[in-house]
Amino acid sequence: MPVRPTSQSGLQPQTLAVTLGRPQAPGDPLNPPMVLSSTYRDGGPIGYAREGNAAWSALEEVVGALEGGSAVAFGSGMAAAVAVLDGLPPGCHVLAPAAPYHGVTALLRDLDAGGRLRVTTVDLDDVAAVDRALVDVATAGESAAVWAESPTNPMLDVVDLTALGRTTDRHGALLVVDNTFASPLRQHPLRLGADVVIHSATKLIGGHSDLLLGLAVTADADRAAALRRHRHGRGSVPGVLESFLTLRGIRTLAVRLDRAETTAGELARRLQRHPAVGRVRYPGLPGHRAADVVAAQMGGPGTMLAIETVGDALTADRVCAGVRLIVAATSLGGVETLIERRARNDGDRDAGVPPTLLRISVGLEDVDDLWADLDQALDRAVGRQSGPRSEPPPRA
C-alpha cells in the first residue's frame, strides 16, 4: 500500500480533513457559520450570493488541500461534470470508457448529438489504444480530452492513472478523473497526471445521504477561475446548508472510510464462497486484474463492491427485494449499506453492464449483521435454504 502523502505542513490527510476550513481568530466559532443571505451591502468582497459564501470557501479549502489543487463547489456532481465539459473548446474530441456513470454517459451522448463535442468510446485499460486514438485526433486537427473513472462505476475496474496521465500529457490532451469511489483519502489523481478531478460529494465526502453537492479540483489557476465563472454565470451554485453539511461530513471521512472499507473487504471474501454468487468485483481482492495498479496508486480499495449472481436478472432482483437490513436504493457512500441492480438503468444496460450485477455500497453496520442479511437474501433468491445465522464464516 503506498505511503499517504503529507501536506507541506507535514500533517496527514486525515488530520487536514479535520483541521482546515475553520475560523482562526480568537473568539471565532469553531465551525464556519452558515450565512443565509442572498444580498450583501456594497463595498465588500461579495456582492451577491452567487459570488461566494463562507461555507463554500471552507469546504473548498479542505478538498483543495486534500487533492493538491484548487477546489470549486457546485450544486451537484453532475453540475461539476457539466462545468468541466462546458470548458472544453467546441468540437473537442472526448475519449470515454464504455461504461462510466450513466449520467455522464447520457450527457456525453447529448453533447455529441448536438455537435458540441465529439465522443469516442475507448478501453482506458489499453493505454496503447488510447495512444492510437489520440494520434488519430491530432491528425484530424482536433483538441482532445479523456474522461476517466477509477475505480469505475459500477464495474469496479481500476485504471492505471499514471500511465494514462503520461499518454494524455504526451499528446496535450486534458485528463479528467472522477475520483468519487476512492475519495481524496484513498487516491490523488492530480499527483498521478490528471488535470481535473471530479467528485460527487453527495456520496462518500458528505457521507450521510442528506445532500447534493459536487466538486471539481484542478492545479491550474486559469482553469479554476474558468470553473468559478461557469458556476457564477450558469447559477450552478451549491446551497449554503448543503455546503455546511458536506464540510461536516468530511470531518469524519477518515474513520467512516476505514470502517466501511474493512467491512467491504470481509464481505467480498465471504461472497466469493457463496454458491449464489458467480463473480465478486472488489479492488481489494488478490485476484483483481489490476491488483498491482491498486497497490501502486491507491491508499486502500474503498467501500464499493459488486457481485454478479448466478441465474438471470430476476434472480438479482430477488436479492434486492429480499434484503431486510440492507437498503435497496440508488446512491452510495452513506453510513447505511445500499444495494442496486445497475442494469435496470438504461444507460448501464446499454453500456454492457451485466444484467445480474449488483452494486453494493458498504456502510457502517456490523459486518456479521450485513453478512447474515446478504446470505439469506442470496439463498432465497436461488431457492436455497439458508444456513444457521449464529455461526457466520470466520473472518479472513
Contacts in CASP RR format, 6 or more apart in sequence:
PFRMAT RR
TARGET T0000
AUTHOR 0000-0000-0000
METHOD contacts of the structure
MODEL  1
MPVRPTSQSGLQPQTLAVTLGRPQAPGDPLNPPMVLSSTYRDGGPIGYAR
EGNAAWSALEEVVGALEGGSAVAFGSGMAAAVAVLDGLPPGCHVLAPAAP
YHGVTALLRDLDAGGRLRVTTVDLDDVAAVDRALVDVATAGESAAVWAES
PTNPMLDVVDLTALGRTTDRHGALLVVDNTFASPLRQHPLRLGADVVIHS
ATKLIGGHSDLLLGLAVTADADRAAALRRHRHGRGSVPGVLESFLTLRGI
RTLAVRLDRAETTAGELARRLQRHPAVGRVRYPGLPGHRAADVVAAQMGG
PGTMLAIETVGDALTADRVCAGVRLIVAATSLGGVETLIERRARNDGDRD
AGVPPTLLRISVGLEDVDDLWADLDQALDRAVGRQSGPRSEPPPRA
1 295 0 8 1.000
1 298 0 8 1.000
1 299 0 8 1.000
1 300 0 8 1.000
2 295 0 8 1.000
2 296 0 8 1.000
2 297 0 8 1.000
2 298 0 8 1.000
2 299 0 8 1.000
4 12 0 8 1.000
4 13 0 8 1.000
4 185 0 8 1.000
4 299 0 8 1.000
5 13 0 8 1.000
5 188 0 8 1.000
5 191 0 8 1.000
6 12 0 8 1.000
6 13 0 8 1.000
7 13 0 8 1.000
7 16 0 8 1.000
7 65 0 8 1.000
9 16 0 8 1.000
11 19 0 8 1.000
13 66 0 8 1.000
13 184 0 8 1.000
13 185 0 8 1.000
13 254 0 8 1.000
14 185 0 8 1.000
14 253 0 8 1.000
14 254 0 8 1.000
16 62 0 8 1.000
16 65 0 8 1.000
16 66 0 8 1.000
17 62 0 8 1.000
17 66 0 8 1.000
17 185 0 8 1.000
17 250 0 8 1.000
17 251 0 8 1.000
17 253 0 8 1.000
17 254 0 8 1.000
18 251 0 8 1.000
20 58 0 8 1.000
20 61 0 8 1.000
20 62 0 8 1.000
20 65 0 8 1.000
21 32 0 8 1.000
21 57 0 8 1.000
21 58 0 8 1.000
21 59 0 8 1.000
21 61 0 8 1.000
21 62 0 8 1.000
21 247 0 8 1.000
22 28 0 8 1.000
22 30 0 8 1.000
22 31 0 8 1.000
22 32 0 8 1.000
22 58 0 8 1.000
23 29 0 8 1.000
23 30 0 8 1.000
23 31 0 8 1.000
23 32 0 8 1.000
31 244 0 8 1.000
31 247 0 8 1.000
31 248 0 8 1.000
32 54 0 8 1.000
32 55 0 8 1.000
32 57 0 8 1.000
32 58 0 8 1.000
32 244 0 8 1.000
32 247 0 8 1.000
33 54 0 8 1.000
34 54 0 8 1.000
34 55 0 8 1.000
34 240 0 8 1.000
34 241 0 8 1.000
34 244 0 8 1.000
35 53 0 8 1.000
35 54 0 8 1.000
35 55 0 8 1.000
35 240 0 8 1.000
36 240 0 8 1.000
37 49 0 8 1.000
38 48 0 8 1.000
38 49 0 8 1.000
39 48 0 8 1.000
39 49 0 8 1.000
40 46 0 8 1.000
40 47 0 8 1.000
40 48 0 8 1.000
40 49 0 8 1.000
46 52 0 8 1.000
46 53 0 8 1.000
49 237 0 8 1.000
50 231 0 8 1.000
50 232 0 8 1.000
50 233 0 8 1.000
50 235 0 8 1.000
50 237 0 8 1.000
51 232 0 8 1.000
52 237 0 8 1.000
53 239 0 8 1.000
53 240 0 8 1.000
53 243 0 8 1.000
55 239 0 8 1.000
55 240 0 8 1.000
55 243 0 8 1.000
55 244 0 8 1.000
55 247 0 8 1.000
56 73 0 8 1.000
56 237 0 8 1.000
56 238 0 8 1.000
56 243 0 8 1.000
58 243 0 8 1.000
58 247 0 8 1.000
59 71 0 8 1.000
59 73 0 8 1.000
59 215 0 8 1.000
59 243 0 8 1.000
59 246 0 8 1.000
59 247 0 8 1.000
59 250 0 8 1.000
60 70 0 8 1.000
60 71 0 8 1.000
60 72 0 8 1.000
60 73 0 8 1.000
60 215 0 8 1.000
61 71 0 8 1.000
62 71 0 8 1.000
62 247 0 8 1.000
62 250 0 8 1.000
63 71 0 8 1.000
63 184 0 8 1.000
63 199 0 8 1.000
63 201 0 8 1.000
63 205 0 8 1.000
63 215 0 8 1.000
63 217 0 8 1.000
63 250 0 8 1.000
64 70 0 8 1.000
64 71 0 8 1.000
64 184 0 8 1.000
64 217 0 8 1.000
66 184 0 8 1.000
66 185 0 8 1.000
67 179 0 8 1.000
67 184 0 8 1.000
67 188 0 8 1.000
67 189 0 8 1.000
67 190 0 8 1.000
67 197 0 8 1.000
67 217 0 8 1.000
68 188 0 8 1.000
68 190 0 8 1.000
68 191 0 8 1.000
68 217 0 8 1.000
68 219 0 8 1.000
69 190 0 8 1.000
69 217 0 8 1.000
69 218 0 8 1.000
69 219 0 8 1.000
69 224 0 8 1.000
70 217 0 8 1.000
70 218 0 8 1.000
70 219 0 8 1.000
70 221 0 8 1.000
70 224 0 8 1.000
71 215 0 8 1.000
71 216 0 8 1.000
71 217 0 8 1.000
72 80 0 8 1.000
72 83 0 8 1.000
72 215 0 8 1.000
72 216 0 8 1.000
72 217 0 8 1.000
72 224 0 8 1.000
72 227 0 8 1.000
72 228 0 8 1.000
72 231 0 8 1.000
73 201 0 8 1.000
73 213 0 8 1.000
73 214 0 8 1.000
73 215 0 8 1.000
73 231 0 8 1.000
73 237 0 8 1.000
73 238 0 8 1.000
73 243 0 8 1.000
73 246 0 8 1.000
74 80 0 8 1.000
74 83 0 8 1.000
74 213 0 8 1.000
74 214 0 8 1.000
74 215 0 8 1.000
74 216 0 8 1.000
74 231 0 8 1.000
74 236 0 8 1.000
74 237 0 8 1.000
74 238 0 8 1.000
75 212 0 8 1.000
75 213 0 8 1.000
75 214 0 8 1.000
75 236 0 8 1.000
75 237 0 8 1.000
75 238 0 8 1.000
75 239 0 8 1.000
75 242 0 8 1.000
76 200 0 8 1.000
76 202 0 8 1.000
76 212 0 8 1.000
76 213 0 8 1.000
76 214 0 8 1.000
76 236 0 8 1.000
77 198 0 8 1.000
77 199 0 8 1.000
77 200 0 8 1.000
77 201 0 8 1.000
77 202 0 8 1.000
77 212 0 8 1.000
77 213 0 8 1.000
77 214 0 8 1.000
77 215 0 8 1.000
78 103 0 8 1.000
78 104 0 8 1.000
78 107 0 8 1.000
78 200 0 8 1.000
79 214 0 8 1.000
79 236 0 8 1.000
80 198 0 8 1.000
80 199 0 8 1.000
80 200 0 8 1.000
80 214 0 8 1.000
80 215 0 8 1.000
80 216 0 8 1.000
81 104 0 8 1.000
81 107 0 8 1.000
81 178 0 8 1.000
81 198 0 8 1.000
82 107 0 8 1.000
82 234 0 8 1.000
82 236 0 8 1.000
83 216 0 8 1.000
83 227 0 8 1.000
83 230 0 8 1.000
83 231 0 8 1.000
83 234 0 8 1.000
83 236 0 8 1.000
84 176 0 8 1.000
84 196 0 8 1.000
84 198 0 8 1.000
84 216 0 8 1.000
84 227 0 8 1.000
85 94 0 8 1.000
85 107 0 8 1.000
85 108 0 8 1.000
85 111 0 8 1.000
85 117 0 8 1.000
86 230 0 8 1.000
86 234 0 8 1.000
87 226 0 8 1.000
87 230 0 8 1.000
88 94 0 8 1.000
88 117 0 8 1.000
88 143 0 8 1.000
88 145 0 8 1.000
88 174 0 8 1.000
89 143 0 8 1.000
90 116 0 8 1.000
90 117 0 8 1.000
91 115 0 8 1.000
91 116 0 8 1.000
91 117 0 8 1.000
91 118 0 8 1.000
91 142 0 8 1.000
91 143 0 8 1.000
92 117 0 8 1.000
92 118 0 8 1.000
92 142 0 8 1.000
92 143 0 8 1.000
92 144 0 8 1.000
92 145 0 8 1.000
93 117 0 8 1.000
93 118 0 8 1.000
93 119 0 8 1.000
93 120 0 8 1.000
93 137 0 8 1.000
93 140 0 8 1.000
93 142 0 8 1.000
93 143 0 8 1.000
93 144 0 8 1.000
93 145 0 8 1.000
94 108 0 8 1.000
94 117 0 8 1.000
94 118 0 8 1.000
94 119 0 8 1.000
94 120 0 8 1.000
94 144 0 8 1.000
94 145 0 8 1.000
94 146 0 8 1.000
94 147 0 8 1.000
95 120 0 8 1.000
95 121 0 8 1.000
95 122 0 8 1.000
95 124 0 8 1.000
95 130 0 8 1.000
95 133 0 8 1.000
95 134 0 8 1.000
95 137 0 8 1.000
95 144 0 8 1.000
95 145 0 8 1.000
95 146 0 8 1.000
95 147 0 8 1.000
95 173 0 8 1.000
96 104 0 8 1.000
96 105 0 8 1.000
96 108 0 8 1.000
96 119 0 8 1.000
96 120 0 8 1.000
96 121 0 8 1.000
96 122 0 8 1.000
96 146 0 8 1.000
96 147 0 8 1.000
97 121 0 8 1.000
97 122 0 8 1.000
97 123 0 8 1.000
97 124 0 8 1.000
97 147 0 8 1.000
97 148 0 8 1.000
97 149 0 8 1.000
97 152 0 8 1.000
98 121 0 8 1.000
98 123 0 8 1.000
98 351 0 8 1.000
98 352 0 8 1.000
99 105 0 8 1.000
99 152 0 8 1.000
99 154 0 8 1.000
99 155 0 8 1.000
99 348 0 8 1.000
99 351 0 8 1.000
99 352 0 8 1.000
99 353 0 8 1.000
100 147 0 8 1.000
100 149 0 8 1.000
100 152 0 8 1.000
100 153 0 8 1.000
100 178 0 8 1.000
100 351 0 8 1.000
101 149 0 8 1.000
101 153 0 8 1.000
101 178 0 8 1.000
102 345 0 8 1.000
102 346 0 8 1.000
102 347 0 8 1.000
102 348 0 8 1.000
102 351 0 8 1.000
103 347 0 8 1.000
104 147 0 8 1.000
104 178 0 8 1.000
105 347 0 8 1.000
105 350 0 8 1.000
105 351 0 8 1.000
106 347 0 8 1.000
108 117 0 8 1.000
108 119 0 8 1.000
108 147 0 8 1.000
109 119 0 8 1.000
111 117 0 8 1.000
111 119 0 8 1.000
112 118 0 8 1.000
112 119 0 8 1.000
118 142 0 8 1.000
120 133 0 8 1.000
122 129 0 8 1.000
122 130 0 8 1.000
122 133 0 8 1.000
123 129 0 8 1.000
123 130 0 8 1.000
124 130 0 8 1.000
124 146 0 8 1.000
124 148 0 8 1.000
124 159 0 8 1.000
124 164 0 8 1.000
125 157 0 8 1.000
125 159 0 8 1.000
125 160 0 8 1.000
125 290 0 8 1.000
127 160 0 8 1.000
127 163 0 8 1.000
127 164 0 8 1.000
127 167 0 8 1.000
130 146 0 8 1.000
130 164 0 8 1.000
130 167 0 8 1.000
130 168 0 8 1.000
131 167 0 8 1.000
131 170 0 8 1.000
131 171 0 8 1.000
134 144 0 8 1.000
134 146 0 8 1.000
134 167 0 8 1.000
134 168 0 8 1.000
134 171 0 8 1.000
134 173 0 8 1.000
135 171 0 8 1.000
137 143 0 8 1.000
137 144 0 8 1.000
137 171 0 8 1.000
137 173 0 8 1.000
138 144 0 8 1.000
138 171 0 8 1.000
143 173 0 8 1.000
144 168 0 8 1.000
144 171 0 8 1.000
144 172 0 8 1.000
144 173 0 8 1.000
144 174 0 8 1.000
145 173 0 8 1.000
145 174 0 8 1.000
145 175 0 8 1.000
145 176 0 8 1.000
146 164 0 8 1.000
146 168 0 8 1.000
146 173 0 8 1.000
146 174 0 8 1.000
146 175 0 8 1.000
146 176 0 8 1.000
147 176 0 8 1.000
147 178 0 8 1.000
148 159 0 8 1.000
148 161 0 8 1.000
148 164 0 8 1.000
148 175 0 8 1.000
148 176 0 8 1.000
148 177 0 8 1.000
148 178 0 8 1.000
148 194 0 8 1.000
149 159 0 8 1.000
149 177 0 8 1.000
149 178 0 8 1.000
149 180 0 8 1.000
149 181 0 8 1.000
150 157 0 8 1.000
150 158 0 8 1.000
150 159 0 8 1.000
150 161 0 8 1.000
150 177 0 8 1.000
150 178 0 8 1.000
150 179 0 8 1.000
150 181 0 8 1.000
150 182 0 8 1.000
150 187 0 8 1.000
150 189 0 8 1.000
151 157 0 8 1.000
151 158 0 8 1.000
151 181 0 8 1.000
151 182 0 8 1.000
151 283 0 8 1.000
151 302 0 8 1.000
151 304 0 8 1.000
152 158 0 8 1.000
152 159 0 8 1.000
152 181 0 8 1.000
153 178 0 8 1.000
153 180 0 8 1.000
153 181 0 8 1.000
153 304 0 8 1.000
153 359 0 8 1.000
154 306 0 8 1.000
154 342 0 8 1.000
154 348 0 8 1.000
154 353 0 8 1.000
154 357 0 8 1.000
154 359 0 8 1.000
155 281 0 8 1.000
155 306 0 8 1.000
155 353 0 8 1.000
155 357 0 8 1.000
156 181 0 8 1.000
156 281 0 8 1.000
156 282 0 8 1.000
156 283 0 8 1.000
156 304 0 8 1.000
156 305 0 8 1.000
156 306 0 8 1.000
157 281 0 8 1.000
157 289 0 8 1.000
157 290 0 8 1.000
158 283 0 8 1.000
158 288 0 8 1.000
158 290 0 8 1.000
158 293 0 8 1.000
158 294 0 8 1.000
158 297 0 8 1.000
158 298 0 8 1.000
159 290 0 8 1.000
159 293 0 8 1.000
160 290 0 8 1.000
160 293 0 8 1.000
160 297 0 8 1.000
161 177 0 8 1.000
161 187 0 8 1.000
161 189 0 8 1.000
161 192 0 8 1.000
161 193 0 8 1.000
161 194 0 8 1.000
161 297 0 8 1.000
162 192 0 8 1.000
162 193 0 8 1.000
162 296 0 8 1.000
162 297 0 8 1.000
164 175 0 8 1.000
164 193 0 8 1.000
165 175 0 8 1.000
165 192 0 8 1.000
165 193 0 8 1.000
165 194 0 8 1.000
166 193 0 8 1.000
168 174 0 8 1.000
168 175 0 8 1.000
168 193 0 8 1.000
168 195 0 8 1.000
169 175 0 8 1.000
169 193 0 8 1.000
174 195 0 8 1.000
174 196 0 8 1.000
175 193 0 8 1.000
175 194 0 8 1.000
175 195 0 8 1.000
175 196 0 8 1.000
176 194 0 8 1.000
176 195 0 8 1.000
176 196 0 8 1.000
176 197 0 8 1.000
176 198 0 8 1.000
177 189 0 8 1.000
177 194 0 8 1.000
177 196 0 8 1.000
177 197 0 8 1.000
177 198 0 8 1.000
178 197 0 8 1.000
178 198 0 8 1.000
178 199 0 8 1.000
178 200 0 8 1.000
179 187 0 8 1.000
179 189 0 8 1.000
179 197 0 8 1.000
179 198 0 8 1.000
179 199 0 8 1.000
180 198 0 8 1.000
180 199 0 8 1.000
180 200 0 8 1.000
180 203 0 8 1.000
180 204 0 8 1.000
181 204 0 8 1.000
181 302 0 8 1.000
181 304 0 8 1.000
181 332 0 8 1.000
182 298 0 8 1.000
182 302 0 8 1.000
183 199 0 8 1.000
183 204 0 8 1.000
183 205 0 8 1.000
183 253 0 8 1.000
183 257 0 8 1.000
183 302 0 8 1.000
184 199 0 8 1.000
184 205 0 8 1.000
185 253 0 8 1.000
185 254 0 8 1.000
185 257 0 8 1.000
185 299 0 8 1.000
186 257 0 8 1.000
186 298 0 8 1.000
186 299 0 8 1.000
186 300 0 8 1.000
186 302 0 8 1.000
187 297 0 8 1.000
187 298 0 8 1.000
187 299 0 8 1.000
189 197 0 8 1.000
190 197 0 8 1.000
190 217 0 8 1.000
190 218 0 8 1.000
190 219 0 8 1.000
192 297 0 8 1.000
195 218 0 8 1.000
195 219 0 8 1.000
195 220 0 8 1.000
195 223 0 8 1.000
196 216 0 8 1.000
196 217 0 8 1.000
196 218 0 8 1.000
196 223 0 8 1.000
197 216 0 8 1.000
197 217 0 8 1.000
197 218 0 8 1.000
198 214 0 8 1.000
198 215 0 8 1.000
198 216 0 8 1.000
198 217 0 8 1.000
199 205 0 8 1.000
199 214 0 8 1.000
199 215 0 8 1.000
199 216 0 8 1.000
199 217 0 8 1.000
200 214 0 8 1.000
201 211 0 8 1.000
201 213 0 8 1.000
201 214 0 8 1.000
201 215 0 8 1.000
201 246 0 8 1.000
202 211 0 8 1.000
202 212 0 8 1.000
202 213 0 8 1.000
202 214 0 8 1.000
202 331 0 8 1.000
203 331 0 8 1.000
203 332 0 8 1.000
203 333 0 8 1.000
203 334 0 8 1.000
204 253 0 8 1.000
204 256 0 8 1.000
204 257 0 8 1.000
204 303 0 8 1.000
204 332 0 8 1.000
204 333 0 8 1.000
204 334 0 8 1.000
205 213 0 8 1.000
205 215 0 8 1.000
205 246 0 8 1.000
205 249 0 8 1.000
205 250 0 8 1.000
205 253 0 8 1.000
206 213 0 8 1.000
206 245 0 8 1.000
206 246 0 8 1.000
206 248 0 8 1.000
206 249 0 8 1.000
206 250 0 8 1.000
206 253 0 8 1.000
206 334 0 8 1.000
207 249 0 8 1.000
207 253 0 8 1.000
207 256 0 8 1.000
207 333 0 8 1.000
207 334 0 8 1.000
207 335 0 8 1.000
208 245 0 8 1.000
208 249 0 8 1.000
208 334 0 8 1.000
208 335 0 8 1.000
209 331 0 8 1.000
209 333 0 8 1.000
209 334 0 8 1.000
209 335 0 8 1.000
209 336 0 8 1.000
210 245 0 8 1.000
211 241 0 8 1.000
211 242 0 8 1.000
211 245 0 8 1.000
211 246 0 8 1.000
212 242 0 8 1.000
213 238 0 8 1.000
213 239 0 8 1.000
213 242 0 8 1.000
213 243 0 8 1.000
213 246 0 8 1.000
214 238 0 8 1.000
216 227 0 8 1.000
218 224 0 8 1.000
218 227 0 8 1.000
230 236 0 8 1.000
231 237 0 8 1.000
238 246 0 8 1.000
256 334 0 8 1.000
256 335 0 8 1.000
256 363 0 8 1.000
256 364 0 8 1.000
257 302 0 8 1.000
257 303 0 8 1.000
259 363 0 8 1.000
259 364 0 8 1.000
260 302 0 8 1.000
260 303 0 8 1.000
260 333 0 8 1.000
260 362 0 8 1.000
260 363 0 8 1.000
260 364 0 8 1.000
261 300 0 8 1.000
261 301 0 8 1.000
261 302 0 8 1.000
261 303 0 8 1.000
261 362 0 8 1.000
262 367 0 8 1.000
263 303 0 8 1.000
263 362 0 8 1.000
263 363 0 8 1.000
263 364 0 8 1.000
263 365 0 8 1.000
263 367 0 8 1.000
263 370 0 8 1.000
264 282 0 8 1.000
264 301 0 8 1.000
264 302 0 8 1.000
264 303 0 8 1.000
264 304 0 8 1.000
264 305 0 8 1.000
264 360 0 8 1.000
264 362 0 8 1.000
265 282 0 8 1.000
265 284 0 8 1.000
265 285 0 8 1.000
265 301 0 8 1.000
265 305 0 8 1.000
266 367 0 8 1.000
266 371 0 8 1.000
266 395 0 8 1.000
266 396 0 8 1.000
267 305 0 8 1.000
267 360 0 8 1.000
267 362 0 8 1.000
267 367 0 8 1.000
267 370 0 8 1.000
267 371 0 8 1.000
267 374 0 8 1.000
268 280 0 8 1.000
268 282 0 8 1.000
268 284 0 8 1.000
268 285 0 8 1.000
268 305 0 8 1.000
269 285 0 8 1.000
269 396 0 8 1.000
270 371 0 8 1.000
270 392 0 8 1.000
270 393 0 8 1.000
271 277 0 8 1.000
271 280 0 8 1.000
271 305 0 8 1.000
271 307 0 8 1.000
271 374 0 8 1.000
272 280 0 8 1.000
272 285 0 8 1.000
273 393 0 8 1.000
274 374 0 8 1.000
274 375 0 8 1.000
274 378 0 8 1.000
275 310 0 8 1.000
275 382 0 8 1.000
275 384 0 8 1.000
276 309 0 8 1.000
276 310 0 8 1.000
276 315 0 8 1.000
276 319 0 8 1.000
276 378 0 8 1.000
276 379 0 8 1.000
276 381 0 8 1.000
276 382 0 8 1.000
276 384 0 8 1.000
277 307 0 8 1.000
277 308 0 8 1.000
277 309 0 8 1.000
277 310 0 8 1.000
277 378 0 8 1.000
278 307 0 8 1.000
278 308 0 8 1.000
278 309 0 8 1.000
278 310 0 8 1.000
279 307 0 8 1.000
279 308 0 8 1.000
280 305 0 8 1.000
280 306 0 8 1.000
280 307 0 8 1.000
281 288 0 8 1.000
281 305 0 8 1.000
281 306 0 8 1.000
281 307 0 8 1.000
281 308 0 8 1.000
281 357 0 8 1.000
282 288 0 8 1.000
282 301 0 8 1.000
282 304 0 8 1.000
282 305 0 8 1.000
282 306 0 8 1.000
283 290 0 8 1.000
283 291 0 8 1.000
283 294 0 8 1.000
283 298 0 8 1.000
283 300 0 8 1.000
283 301 0 8 1.000
283 302 0 8 1.000
284 291 0 8 1.000
284 294 0 8 1.000
284 300 0 8 1.000
284 301 0 8 1.000
284 302 0 8 1.000
285 291 0 8 1.000
288 294 0 8 1.000
294 300 0 8 1.000
294 301 0 8 1.000
303 332 0 8 1.000
303 333 0 8 1.000
303 361 0 8 1.000
303 362 0 8 1.000
303 363 0 8 1.000
304 332 0 8 1.000
304 333 0 8 1.000
304 359 0 8 1.000
304 360 0 8 1.000
304 361 0 8 1.000
304 362 0 8 1.000
305 359 0 8 1.000
305 360 0 8 1.000
305 362 0 8 1.000
306 342 0 8 1.000
306 357 0 8 1.000
306 358 0 8 1.000
306 359 0 8 1.000
306 360 0 8 1.000
307 357 0 8 1.000
307 358 0 8 1.000
307 360 0 8 1.000
308 316 0 8 1.000
308 354 0 8 1.000
308 356 0 8 1.000
308 357 0 8 1.000
308 358 0 8 1.000
309 315 0 8 1.000
309 316 0 8 1.000
309 319 0 8 1.000
309 356 0 8 1.000
309 358 0 8 1.000
309 378 0 8 1.000
309 381 0 8 1.000
309 382 0 8 1.000
310 356 0 8 1.000
310 382 0 8 1.000
311 356 0 8 1.000
311 382 0 8 1.000
312 355 0 8 1.000
312 356 0 8 1.000
313 341 0 8 1.000
313 343 0 8 1.000
313 344 0 8 1.000
313 355 0 8 1.000
313 356 0 8 1.000
315 356 0 8 1.000
315 381 0 8 1.000
315 382 0 8 1.000
316 341 0 8 1.000
316 355 0 8 1.000
316 356 0 8 1.000
316 357 0 8 1.000
316 358 0 8 1.000
316 381 0 8 1.000
317 341 0 8 1.000
317 344 0 8 1.000
318 377 0 8 1.000
318 380 0 8 1.000
318 381 0 8 1.000
319 339 0 8 1.000
319 358 0 8 1.000
319 374 0 8 1.000
319 377 0 8 1.000
319 378 0 8 1.000
319 381 0 8 1.000
320 328 0 8 1.000
320 339 0 8 1.000
320 340 0 8 1.000
320 341 0 8 1.000
320 358 0 8 1.000
320 377 0 8 1.000
321 328 0 8 1.000
322 376 0 8 1.000
322 377 0 8 1.000
322 380 0 8 1.000
322 381 0 8 1.000
323 339 0 8 1.000
323 373 0 8 1.000
323 374 0 8 1.000
323 377 0 8 1.000
324 373 0 8 1.000
324 376 0 8 1.000
324 377 0 8 1.000
325 337 0 8 1.000
325 365 0 8 1.000
325 369 0 8 1.000
325 370 0 8 1.000
325 372 0 8 1.000
325 373 0 8 1.000
326 337 0 8 1.000
326 338 0 8 1.000
326 339 0 8 1.000
326 360 0 8 1.000
326 370 0 8 1.000
326 373 0 8 1.000
326 374 0 8 1.000
326 377 0 8 1.000
327 336 0 8 1.000
327 337 0 8 1.000
327 338 0 8 1.000
327 339 0 8 1.000
328 338 0 8 1.000
328 339 0 8 1.000
328 340 0 8 1.000
329 338 0 8 1.000
329 339 0 8 1.000
329 340 0 8 1.000
330 338 0 8 1.000
330 340 0 8 1.000
331 338 0 8 1.000
331 361 0 8 1.000
332 338 0 8 1.000
332 359 0 8 1.000
332 361 0 8 1.000
333 361 0 8 1.000
333 363 0 8 1.000
334 361 0 8 1.000
334 363 0 8 1.000
335 363 0 8 1.000
335 364 0 8 1.000
336 363 0 8 1.000
336 364 0 8 1.000
336 365 0 8 1.000
337 360 0 8 1.000
337 361 0 8 1.000
337 362 0 8 1.000
337 363 0 8 1.000
337 365 0 8 1.000
337 370 0 8 1.000
338 360 0 8 1.000
338 361 0 8 1.000
339 358 0 8 1.000
339 359 0 8 1.000
339 360 0 8 1.000
339 361 0 8 1.000
340 358 0 8 1.000
340 359 0 8 1.000
341 355 0 8 1.000
341 356 0 8 1.000
341 357 0 8 1.000
341 358 0 8 1.000
342 348 0 8 1.000
342 353 0 8 1.000
342 357 0 8 1.000
342 358 0 8 1.000
342 359 0 8 1.000
343 349 0 8 1.000
343 352 0 8 1.000
343 353 0 8 1.000
343 354 0 8 1.000
343 355 0 8 1.000
343 356 0 8 1.000
343 357 0 8 1.000
349 355 0 8 1.000
362 370 0 8 1.000
367 395 0 8 1.000
368 392 0 8 1.000
371 392 0 8 1.000
371 393 0 8 1.000
372 389 0 8 1.000
372 392 0 8 1.000
375 386 0 8 1.000
375 387 0 8 1.000
375 389 0 8 1.000
375 392 0 8 1.000
376 386 0 8 1.000
376 389 0 8 1.000
378 384 0 8 1.000
379 385 0 8 1.000
379 386 0 8 1.000
379 387 0 8 1.000
380 386 0 8 1.000
END
